[in-house]
Amino acid sequence: MAPPLNLLIRALVAFEDVIIRQILRSPGFHRGVGRIHRYIDEKRNGPLPHEPLRQGQASANPDEQGFARYFIEELKNQFRGTPTNPPPPPPGPPKR
């Protein structure tokens, strides 16, 4: 009974080695690991100073609210009838 089980375990180990070898050869696996590493490193240490900014990174204001919050606030203001940015008062009569 032990030899067939032993052969099955050896076959599974050999198959596992083949799969691991194929995964480690694939460039997609290494790109994925690199992205995860870069993401974690930026979360821990901040962005690297010599790296170029990614799309949307330079124009993003970190103090700004999200779009959903801004949209809901605008809807509330419209429902109340109060404008978010009221127009400036009209100029007074000219001085003589």
C-alpha positions as CSV (number, residue, x, y, z in Angstrom):
1,M,0.0,0.0,0.0
2,A,2.8,2.4,0.7
3,P,4.5,2.3,-2.7
4,P,1.5,3.6,-4.8
5,L,0.9,6.4,-2.3
6,N,4.6,7.2,-2.3
7,L,4.6,7.3,-6.2
8,L,1.5,9.6,-6.1
9,I,3.2,12.0,-3.7
10,R,6.4,12.1,-5.8
11,A,4.3,12.8,-8.9
12,L,2.5,15.6,-7.2
13,V,5.8,17.1,-6.0
14,A,7.3,16.9,-9.5
15,F,4.1,18.5,-11.0
16,E,4.3,21.3,-8.4
17,D,8.0,21.9,-9.3
18,V,7.0,22.2,-13.0
19,I,4.2,24.7,-12.2
20,I,6.4,26.8,-10.0
21,R,9.2,26.8,-12.6
22,Q,6.7,28.0,-15.3
23,I,5.3,30.8,-13.1
24,L,8.8,32.0,-12.2
25,R,9.8,32.2,-15.9
26,S,6.8,34.3,-16.9
27,P,7.4,38.1,-17.1
28,G,3.8,38.8,-16.1
29,F,4.4,37.3,-12.7
30,H,7.5,39.5,-12.2
31,R,5.6,42.6,-13.3
32,G,2.8,41.9,-10.9
33,V,5.3,41.4,-8.0
34,G,7.1,44.6,-9.0
35,R,3.8,46.6,-8.9
36,I,2.8,45.2,-5.5
37,H,6.3,46.0,-4.2
38,R,6.2,49.5,-5.6
39,Y,2.7,50.1,-4.1
40,I,3.7,48.9,-0.6
41,D,7.0,50.9,-0.7
42,E,5.2,54.1,-1.7
43,K,2.6,53.5,1.1
44,R,5.4,53.1,3.6
45,N,8.0,55.7,2.4
46,G,6.1,58.0,0.1
47,P,6.7,58.4,-3.6
48,L,10.3,58.3,-4.9
49,P,11.5,61.9,-5.6
50,H,13.3,60.9,-8.9
51,E,10.3,59.0,-10.3
52,P,8.1,60.9,-12.8
53,L,4.5,61.7,-11.7
54,R,1.8,59.3,-12.9
55,Q,-1.2,60.4,-14.8
56,G,-3.6,62.6,-12.7
57,Q,-1.1,62.8,-9.8
58,A,0.1,66.3,-10.4
59,S,-3.4,67.8,-10.8
60,A,-4.9,66.0,-7.8
61,N,-5.6,68.1,-4.8
62,P,-5.3,66.0,-1.6
63,D,-7.4,68.4,0.4
64,E,-10.3,68.1,-2.1
65,Q,-13.4,66.2,-1.3
66,G,-14.5,63.3,-3.4
67,F,-16.8,63.8,-6.3
68,A,-19.7,61.9,-4.7
69,R,-19.6,64.2,-1.6
70,Y,-19.4,67.3,-3.7
71,F,-22.3,66.2,-5.9
72,I,-24.5,65.4,-2.8
73,E,-23.6,68.8,-1.3
74,E,-24.6,70.5,-4.5
75,L,-27.9,68.7,-4.6
76,K,-28.6,69.7,-1.0
77,N,-27.8,73.3,-1.7
78,Q,-30.1,73.3,-4.8
79,F,-32.9,71.7,-2.8
80,R,-32.5,74.4,-0.1
81,G,-32.4,77.1,-2.7
82,T,-29.0,78.4,-1.5
83,P,-26.3,78.7,-4.2
84,T,-22.9,77.3,-3.4
85,N,-21.0,80.3,-4.9
86,P,-23.3,83.3,-4.7
87,P,-22.7,85.9,-7.4
88,P,-21.0,89.1,-6.2
89,P,-23.3,92.1,-5.3
90,P,-23.9,94.5,-8.1
91,P,-21.8,97.7,-8.1
92,G,-23.2,100.7,-6.4
93,P,-24.0,104.0,-8.2
94,P,-21.1,105.9,-9.5
95,K,-19.6,108.5,-7.2
96,R,-19.5,112.2,-8.2
